[in-house]
């Protein structure tokens, strides 16, 4: 019981996993995409907002730049930063916005000596642009591949140190403070870079492990399905081949020999198709009219033309493909039995569908037989009809007597 429960749970779980190429790719990037979202939201959104507000408040009272340059730098730097923060919060165009801010900030650093030309700082305090150095590193982590991330982590602090010393005219009094600022920015930038690399590496490993697990289970499920299918095909081959051999052994008239040859040809065809991927075809639904047409075509292959009577209501249910094929094969076997044992006398087939139920009837006017007296090695009724229909949730009923035999195959649509 426990094994059955476990199997059922696994089958249910596997059924919930989509298997198209697109969704398979999604499985392989499930954790990575969420880690990227967390980094962009927490670091790129809220973290950048806090540091950005601090830098903005400092910039409002800045006297380091000349007036026109002050407005230009603030609009370009803080405007691109605001766009990056918005993109990180909403989760759209994060790479583009972050890459734009990283580039704008570096350009602002390059322009800093020009913007501050002629203005000598009066204190050792850092200018407002320094507060955004590590945000440029974070933007590079969000936008660029790993080699560029390393380059930006080193470039931004060093470039700030150079332009700051140019601003102060390489005054040695500023050297310790600038060196400390550059060192601090390099250390913090390295931490940001390392954390981003670490989280992404862990996410990639988790995704790869999940993908391997799903692939392994898929292979195991496919192997199990193939084994079950081999068992089913083996039973079908036994049924078809044995019936063909019995028919060939007992054939004494041209009609019986034709029937035996047809049965043998069908058995050989099924045997030739056993290594194909889709033995039973798809489970696309059939309508009752298609079922009737298929039974008529199968009877024609047996050498007899049967006018399949149809009583099909407009509200008749569609039939799953596997059920329709089972009903077709079972009805064909009933027709074959009528040809072999009753000579086809009074042979008729009817298909009725109404109210969620489908019924197929095959009748003949032969002498009938005693079902209990049929030897166990005769599988035409027990396996090819009764067991086959039962396997798809249907029911078989057999009435036989001196005035003929009626085989009824019934399938009821399951309630929703």
C-alpha positions, 0 to 999 in steps of 0.5 A, spaced: 500 500 500 505 504 501 509 503 495 502 504 491 501 511 495 508 513 493 508 511 486 501 515 485 504 521 489 510 521 484 506 520 478 502 526 480 508 530 481 511 528 474 504 530 471 504 537 474 511 538 471 511 541 463 515 538 458 516 543 453 523 546 451 520 553 453 518 550 460 524 545 461 529 552 460 525 555 465 526 549 470 533 550 469 533 557 471 528 557 476 533 559 482 537 564 478 531 568 476 529 569 483 536 570 486 537 576 480 530 579 482 532 579 490 539 582 488 535 587 484 530 589 489 534 589 495 540 592 493 539 595 486 532 598 489 532 599 496 540 599 498 541 604 492 535 609 494 538 610 501 545 611 498 542 615 493 538 620 498 544 621 502 548 623 496 543 627 493 542 631 500 549 632 500 549 635 493 544 640 494 549 644 498 555 642 494 560 648 492 565 644 489 562 645 482 561 651 478 554 653 477 552 650 470 556 644 471 553 642 478 546 642 475 548 638 469 552 633 473 546 632 478 541 631 473 545 626 469 547 622 475 541 622 479 536 622 473 540 615 471 540 613 478 532 614 479 531 610 473 535 604 475 532 604 482 525 604 478 527 599 474 529 594 480 523 595 484 518 594 478 523 588 475 523 591 468 529 593 464 534 592 470 540 591 466 539 597 461 538 602 466 543 599 471 548 599 465 546 606 463 547 609 470 554 605 471 556 609 464 553 615 466 557 615 473 564 614 470 563 619 465 561 624 470 567 622 474 571 624 468 568 630 467 569 632 475 576 636 474 573 640 468 566 641 473 571 643 479 576 647 475 578 653 479 574 651 485 579 649 491 576 645 496 576 648 503 575 641 507 577 634 507 570 632 506 568 627 500 564 630 495 557 628 494 560 624 487 564 619 492 557 617 495 555 613 489 562 610 487 559 603 490 553 604 487 556 604 480 559 597 482 553 595 484 550 597 477 555 593 474 554 587 478 547 588 475 548 589 468 555 587 466 558 580 465 563 578 470 569 580 467 566 587 466 564 587 473 571 586 476 573 592 471 568 597 474 569 595 481 577 597 480 576 602 475 570 607 479 574 607 486 581 609 482 578 613 477 575 617 483 582 618 487 585 620 480 580 626 479 579 628 486 587 629 486 586 633 480 581 637 483 585 639 489 591 640 485 595 634 488 595 637 494 599 632 499 594 634 505 589 631 501 592 624 499 591 620 506 584 622 506 583 620 498 587 614 499 582 612 505 576 613 501 579 609 495 581 603 499 574 603 503 570 604 496 575 598 493 573 593 499 566 595 499 566 594 492 569 587 492 564 585 498 558 587 493 562 583 487 563 577 491 556 577 494 553 577 487 558 572 484 556 567 490 549 568 490 549 567 483 553 561 483 549 557 488 543 559 484 546 556 478 548 550 482 541 549 485 538 549 478 543 544 475 542 539 480 534 540 479 535 539 472 539 533 473 534 530 478 528 532 473 532 529 467 533 522 471 526 522 473 524 523 466 528 517 464 526 513 470 519 514 468 520 513 461 523 506 462 517 504 467 512 506 461 516 502 456 516 496 460 509 497 462 508 498 454 512 492 453 508 487 458 501 490 454 504 489 447 507 482 449 500 480 451 497 483 445 502 479 441 500 473 444 493 474 443 493 476 436 498 471 434 495 465 438 488 467 435 491 467 428 495 460 429 488 457 431 484 460 425 489 458 420 489 451 423 482 450 423 481 453 416 477 449 411 474 453 407 476 459 402 473 464 407 476 461 413 483 461 410 482 468 408 480 470 415 486 467 418 491 470 413 488 477 415 489 475 422 496 473 421 497 479 417 494 484 423 499 480 428 505 481 424 503 488 423 503 489 430 509 485 431 513 490 426 510 496 430 512 494 437 519 498 437 515 505 435 514 510 440 507 511 439 504 504 439 497 506 441 497 513 438 495 519 441 489 520 446 485 525 442 478 524 443 474 521 437 466 522 436 462 516 436 461 517 428 468 516 427 468 510 432 463 507 427 467 509 421 473 505 424 469 499 426 466 499 419 473 499 416 476 494 420 470 489 418 472 491 411 479 489 412 476 482 415 473 481 408 466 483 410 462 489 408 458 491 414 453 497 414 454 499 421 448 502 424 448 509 428 444 512 433 448 518 435 445 524 439 447 531 438 449 531 445 453 524 445 460 525 449 467 525 445 471 518 447 478 518 449 483 515 443 485 509 447 478 508 449 475 508 442 481 504 440 480 499 445 472 499 443 474 498 435 479 492 436 474 489 441 468 490 436 473 487 430 474 481 434 467 480 435 466 481 428 472 476 426 469 471 431 462 471 428 465 470 421 469 464 424 464 461 428 457 463 425 460 464 417 457 471 418 450 469 418 446 475 420 452 479 422 450 486 424 454 492 428 451 498 431 454 504 435 449 508 440 451 514 443 447 518 448 447 521 455 454 520 456 454 513 454 457 509 448 455 502 446 457 498 441 453 491 439 455 486 434 450 480 433 450 474 428 445 469 427 449 463 428 448 457 433 451 460 439 456 457 444 457 455 451 462 460 454 464 456 460 466 450 455 471 455 451 478 452 453 482 457 457 487 457 451 482 461 447 483 468 448 478 471 442 473 473 448 476 473 454 482 477 452 481 481 446 474 483 448 472 482 455 479 484 458 481 489 453 474 493 454 475 493 462 482 495 461 479 502 459 474 502 464 468 499 460 464 493 460 462 487 456 456 483 456 455 477 452 448 473 450 449 467 446 444 462 444 441 457 439 438 464 435 445 467 435 450 471 439 450 479 441 456 482 444 455 489 447 461 493 449 459 499 453 463 505 456 460 510 460 463 517 461 466 519 468 462 524 472 466 531 472 
